[in-house]
Amino acid sequence: MVIGGICGFAIGFVTSWQIKVTSPLTHNISGTAKACAQTVLATQWYQESKNTLWWISNFIVLGSSALYARFKQQEMEDAARRNNAEEKKSLV
């Protein structure tokens, strides 16, 4: 029980930290992508057979999550460039 409590506390702490650093939406999307990836890996590990619609839906989730991550990455890079440009202007 103690180990379970420690793990639960650690998960709660990391979740709070992730939301503080990113956003609730990013936390939700990363959790969904992780669960989807685990599901796909489990079907391969246990050699389960799934229908085409199941595979399509999982790859839509994974692809959409990857696109979201890429858009957020570009957004962060643009913000960093703007901050660097503003810092250079203030030094002049």
N, C-alpha and C positions, 0 to 999 in steps of 0.2 A: 504494500500500500504506500509505503514511503517513496519507493521508486516511481510509482504511478503519479504521486503528488508532485514530485520533483519534475517529472516529464511534463505534466500538465502546466505547472508554473512556467517552465521554460518555453513551452509552446505559446502560452499567453503573452509572455514577455517579448518573444520574437515577433509575434503578430502585432503587438502594440508598436514595437519599434519600426516594423515594416510600414505600417499605416502612417506613422509619424514622418518617416523619411519620404514616402511616396504619396499614396492617396488610398482611400478605401476602395475605389474602383480598381486600381492597379493590384491591390491585395486580392480582391475577388477574382480578377482575371488570372492572376498567377496561380491561385489555388485551384481554379477550374482547369487550367492547362495541366497542372501537376497531376490532378486526379485523372484526367483524360489520358495523359501519357502513361500513367501507371496501369490504367485499364488496358490500353493497347499492348503494353509490354506483358501484362499478365496473360492475355489471350495467346500471345506467341509462346510464352513460357510453358503454359499448360496445353498448348497445341489445340486450342478451341477453334471451332468453325463458326464464323459469323456471316450474316448475309451482307449484301452489297450496301444496303441503306445504312447499316450499322457502321461500316467502314467510312462511308461518305460523311456521316454526321460527325464522327470522331475527327476526321481530317479537316472538316470545316472548323471545328473548335480549335484544333491545333494551329491551323493556318491563320485563323482570325487572331489568335493570341500572339502569334509571331508578327503579324502586321501591326498589332497594337504596340508591341514592344519596339518595333522599328520606328513607328511614328513618334513614340515617346523619346526614343534615342535621338531622332532628328530634332525634336523640340528642345531637348536638353543641349544639344550641340549649338543650335541657333542662339539659345539664351546665353551660353558661355561666350560665343563670339560677340554678342552685343555687349556683355559685361566687359570683355577685353577692350573693345572699341571705346567704351565710355571711360575706362580707366586711362587709356592712352590720351584721350582728349583732355581729361582733367590734369594730366601731367604737363601738358603743353601750355 
